[in-house]
Amino acid sequence: MDFSGSSSNSIVIINNNNNNNNAMNHQHSATASSSSSRYENQKRRDWKTFGQYLNNHRPPLALSRCSGAHVLEFLRYLDQFGKTKVHTPICPFYGLPNPPAPCPCPLRQAWGSLDALVGRLRAAFEENGGKPEANPFGARAVRLYLREVRDLQSKARGISYDKKRKRPPSQHPLPPPHTAPS
């Protein structure tokens, strides 16, 4: 795999005999790749960072040998750069959304940031030639880890991430379906 950060979102230039057309298509190609969306730029940076992580791994790790366990190792490594205070259960501010004073609890990556990162890396893996069934970012262990982080952080901050529940059935029964006469 190439981690050079090159985009796979290029425009294919059809070779025809008109050199002016070809030059215009090439200019369009360069413009399209330089005006990528914020999401595409972030995905490219994330992919490059993950590639550097694999290269710096001891021993260096090829993407083809990367598993969900390696993705978890990467996510835990990123925690050291986190900016979200996650209170431990023994902290007096555990469960308070707005603590009144500072505490020594660790800073971590926020669940939402990790979730978005995994989504971008999952897409980048497939865009860079990885097979969907071999995508380590979609591994069960990664999904369970993200759920665990979400639950831990929501309890620590006293905020619920519960999914919205379906409304109970209305008090008025629905009329029976109309059938056409036979």
Summary of the structure (lengths in Angstrom):
residues: 182
radius of gyration: 24.0
end to end distance: 64.4
largest distance: 76.0
contacts: 401
relative contact order: 0.12
helix: 51%
strand: 2%
